[in-house]
Amino acid sequence: MSITVKALQKTGPDQPFRVAEIDRRDPRPDDVVIDIKAAGICHSDIHTIRNEWGEASFPLTVGHEIAGVVSAVGSEVTEWKVGDRVGVGCLVNSCGECAECLADQEQNCLRGNVGTYNSTDVDGTITQGGYAEKVVVNERFVLRIPESLDFDVAAPLLCAGITTYSPLHRWGAGELKDGAPKKVAVLGLGGLGHMGVQIAAAMGAEVTVLSRSLKKEQLAIDLGATRMLSTAEEDFFSDHRGEFDLILNTISADIPVDKYLRLLAPRGVMAVVGLPPEKQELSFGSLIGGGKVLAGSNIGGIAETQEMLDFCAEHGIAAQIETIGITEADSTYDRVVAGEVYFRAVIDIATLNDAEVEPAL
């Protein structure tokens, strides 16, 4: 039999959140059942449920930054036990057999991975996310949350953490260049950017935050940046030409890509993790001159995500959050879009446990 749980749901892109009941599948032998304690709000949740990335499957529960406790395991599960502190990120399944899956790159599954929400599961149903009391997940996609990380600050790491850790790790942010730390610029200081600053600094890079204004300058320094620069300053792009070895672009808005590529040193890399809805203009000359690299990055595999969690625990890195109740979800979405949340909002699922289910419309 399926498991019925309360969840925060929308019935359409312009509808408010409501408390509803959804069904989780009857646990299979290789499944883990998790009692959710905290669920982070990611901008991807907002884009998806507002149909900004295409038409979503409604009614829908989003959320792919999930932290909680194992409450049951299937008969074939050996890695997990009841009481374990665990998390679930953006993926809940993949084929497990293709070259990418075998290389621990499940996010690039050649047969198509299964996202935590708004994705077609192996049984043909649409996956429902973590704004809920419980989730049932294949054991391969469960992650261990170190004891030193509280559930609320750990939850955003399952997306924001791995989204920034993976390209910083891949492009060697912690490596030396000519005997000195690499110069890493983090473009934008929001939910992704504030994690990128902490992780790059912990890796040993010299970190600069780039933003239109300096209103978050002290926050940037507190997070580990050496300085913050305003891109609105006159002659900014000429004054800082060729200065950085790596730019982590977390901006989900239209930017002059060519100008930012000029800030890279020869053979420098701009790693893009922000996904603006508009198409971006690019001149190939900006890449050819200096042999620069423009790279995209999309989360990471399960092994790398666990590596990230352990790295954050070792270095005392956590998401900077504000905790909200379910009644604040709609207004918090608006505040996230307006850039008023410093830096991630996390839903306390206890506020859902105590809520009354609303009648079906």
Salt bridges, closest charged atoms under 4 A:
ASP31 OD2 - ARG25 NE 2.84
ASP35 OD1 - LYS134 NZ 2.42
GLU52 OE1 - HIS47 ND1 2.68
GLU65 OE2 - ARG344 NH2 2.31
GLU79 OE2 - ARG144 NH2 3.64
ASP84 OD1 - LYS81 NZ 2.92
ASP84 OD2 - ARG144 NH1 3.80
GLU97 OE1 - ARG111 NH1 2.95
ASP121 OD2 - ARG25 NH1 3.23
ASP123 OD2 - ARG28 NH2 3.55
GLU147 OE1 - ARG85 NE 3.93
GLU175 OE1 - LYS182 NZ 3.81
GLU243 OE2 - ARG227 NH2 2.18
GLU243 OE1 - HIS240 ND1 2.85
ASP245 OD1 - LYS177 NZ 2.59
GLU304 OE2 - HIS169 ND1 3.48
GLU307 OE2 - HIS169 NE2 3.58
GLU322 OE2 - ARG335 NH1 2.84
ASP330 OD1 - LYS10 NZ 2.98
ASP334 OD1 - ARG50 NH2 2.82
